[in-house]
Amino acid sequence: MTDRYCVIGNPIAHSKSPAIHAHYAAQQGQDLHYEQCLAPLDGFAATVQRLVAEGYKGANVTVPFKLEAARLATRLAPRAHAAGAVNTLLFEGGEIVGDNTDGAGLVADIVRNAGVTLEGKRVLLLGAGGAARGAVLPLLDAGPRQIVIANRTLATAETLVAGFAEHAGRLAVSSFADLEGSFDVIVNATSASLDAAVPPVPASVFGPGTLALDMMYGNKPTVFMVFAAGHGATVRDGLGMLVEQAAEAFALWRGQRPATAAVLAALRQSQQ
């Protein structure tokens, strides 16, 4: 029988995940079917239970269910526990295993696709919500010298850092306005780009060697990318992160991590 997977969200029609996983399955010679699954806003748990009953092997989870997925999972991988959110479910041995591949996808895109090492670097993470939380542990694992988490509400950033006490020496917090010096890598994990806004950071955070990545993506550069490029940074959107986190999920489910370059290039081409 063909193994079945899906991505659960609301809305979900825009999702690129079925096309991405179809490419990965063909590349790896894997017999699987991957589809979109629209869950009612008050029906995520029931949807997951239905999928388990119907024999699905796993699922991806997107907005607005990532926090609920973490609560529903019977077991959490360490990075999902650190994130407090789940984007990948594995149905195995009667368990619902929750993992989070978003941060790993972000790091993979920076290191493999953008060709920028994180080891020993100074990193700025903008935002302290769910997207930022999922990125912290994988970023730390990549060995940066320092990660500064900047947020409009300083207390929220402080709460986030408190959850990583064992890494306190490499983590710092700041308001947007009080940021000092330039950074090697800047990641915009805020939702500002959805409103065509830029986090109110000083232009001095960008330098000629800075990689500025916005987790959002679209058919044209985000306003954050335009702002960063205007101050000398090399810019990147979140499409590579999407492709890489999907590869991480595929590896969890199937035991093989697919090559990502071809699918990323195809998606880039379709945006033009």
N, C-alpha and C positions, 0 to 999 in steps of 0.2 A: 504494500500500500504506500501511496505517496504521503510523506510526512507533511503536516499542515502547520503553518504559522500565520500570524497576522500582526498588524499594528492597530492598537486600540486608541481611539481619541474621539473628541467632539469639539470642533468639526474634524473631518478626516479626509474628505475628498481631494484635498490639495496634496496629500502625502506623496513623496517621491520614493518611499521605502519599498513598495512592491516592485518597482522597476529596478531599484538597486539590488534587491535580493534575488530577483530573477537573473540578473547578470551574474551575481556571485554563484548561484546554483549551477548555471550553465558552465561557468569557468571551472568549477570544482567537480563537475560531473555528479552533482547531488540531485537526488529525486525528491524535490519538495515543492510545495505550493504556498505562496505568501500573498495575503490579500489585506485589504482595508477592513476594519471592523468599527462601525459607528456604535458607541455605547451611549445609552441615555445618561444625562448628567447625574441622575440619581440611581444608576444601574450598573456601575462599574463592577462591583463584586459579583453580581448575578451574571454579568457577561463573562467574567473569568471562569466562574464555576461551570457555565455552559460549555465554554471552550474545552475545559478539562474533561467534562463528561463526554464530549464529542471526539476526544482523542487527539486534540491538538498537542503539539510538542512544546510550544512556547509562544511568546508574544512580545512585541515591543509595546511600550506605553508612551503616549505623548500627552500634550495639554488636553484637559486639565487634571489628569489622573495620576501623575507621578507620585504625589504624596500619599494618595490613597493606596497606590500599589505597594508602597513601602509598609503600610499598616496591614495590608492583606497578606503579604508574603509570610510563609511559615518559617523561612530562614532567609537571612540577609547576608550577602557577600560583604566583606569589610568596606569596600569603597561605597557600596550602597548605604551601609550603616553610617559612614562618615558623611555622606551626602544628605541623608534623611529623605532620599527620593529614589525611586526605581524607574528605569526606562526599559529594562529587559527582564522578562519572566521566563523561567525554565520549569516546565512541568515534568517532574521526575520522581519516581518512587513514592507517589502519593503526596509529595511536597510541592509547594509553590515557592521556588527559589527566586529571590529578587536580587538583581544586580544593577549597576549603573555604569554604562559604557561611555557616557557623554564626556567626562573628563579625560578618559583614555583616548577618545577620538580627537579631542582638542590637542592633546600633547602629540599624538601621532601626526596630525596635520602640520603642526608647527615644525616638528623635527624632520619628518620624512618628506613632506610635500613642499614646505617653505624652506627647508634646509637650514633651519636655525636651531642651534643647540641651546638648551636651557641650563645646562650645568654651569654653575658659577655666575649666572646672570642675575640682574636685578629686574624683577617682574612686578608689574602693576596690574592688579585685578580690580576692575571697576564694577561695583555692585556687591551686595552681600545677601542676595536672595537665593532661590533654589539653584539657578544656573551657576552662580559663583560657588555655592557650597559643593556642588558636584565636581568642580574643577580643582578644588584646593588639594586634596590628597594626591591625585595623579601629577599635579604640578610639583608638589613637594618631592614626590618620588623621582622626578627628573633632575633633582639636584641643584636648584637655583640657590644663589647666595642669599637672596632675600625676596619675599613676596610681601608687597604692601597691598592691603585691601582697603580701598577707598569707597566710601558710601556717603550718601546725603545725610543719613542718620548715623552718627558715629556709634551709638550704642548697639545698633544692629551688627555692625562690623566687629565690634568687641565681643559680642555674643558668639559670632561665627568663629573667631580666633580662639575663644575659650574652649571650644570643642576639639582643638588640636594642641592641647597643652604640651604634649611631648615634643612639639616642633616650635615652641614659643620663641626660641632664639632666631628663627628664620622668618617669623611672621610679625608684621606690624600693621597698625591701622592708622587711617588718616581721614579727615574730611576731604572733600574734593578741593576746596579752596586752599588747604594747608599743605598740599603736596609740594615736595621740594626735590629739585634735581631731575635729571632725565632718566629714562628707563630703557633697558634693552628690549623688553617685550611688554606690550600693553594689551590686555584683553578686555573688551567691553562686554560684560555680562549683565548689563542693565537692559531694561526694555525700552530705553529712550528712543532707539531707532524706529520702533513701531510708531512713534509719534513724531517722527522726523525731527528729533531733538538730539542735542549733544550733551553728555554729562559735563557740568561746568568745571572742567579741569583747566589749569593754566597751560598755555601753549608750551611752556618750558619743559613739560614732561616728555615731549617728543624731541628726538634728535635725528641726525642723518642716518644713524645705524639702527633706529628703532623699528621693530616690527609691530604694527598695530593691527589687531585682529578683532573684528566685530562678530559675535556669535550669530547675528542675524545675516540673512542673505536675500538677494532678490535679483531682478534683471538689471539693476544699476547700482553703483556704489551707495552705501548708506551715508547719511550726513556725517556720521562719526568718521568714516573712511575718508570722506572729502576733507574734513577738518584736519585729520591727522596728516594726510598727504600734503596739504597746504603748509604744514610746518615741518616737512622734510622726511616724514616716516614712510616706510614701505608698508602698504596696506593689504589686507586680506579679509574676505568675508567668511561666513560660517559654513559654506557649502562643503568644503573639505572636511570640516569637523563632522558634518552629517554623514558623509561617505565613510569616514574612518570609524565613527561609532557604530555604524551598521556592520562593518567588517568585524569589529570586536564582538558584537552580538552573534554574528554568524559563527565565529570561532567558538563561542560558548556553547552554542547549540550543536554544532557539527564537528568540532574538533579540528577544523582547518581554517586558518585565516586567509581569506582571499586577497589577491592583489587588487589594489584600488585605483591605480593610475588611469586605466581605460574608462572606468565608469565615471570618475571625476571629470575626465576630459569630455566625455559625452554629455554630461550634465552642463558643463560650462558652455559647450557648443549650443545646447538647446536654449540657453539663456540669451543668446545673441540674436 
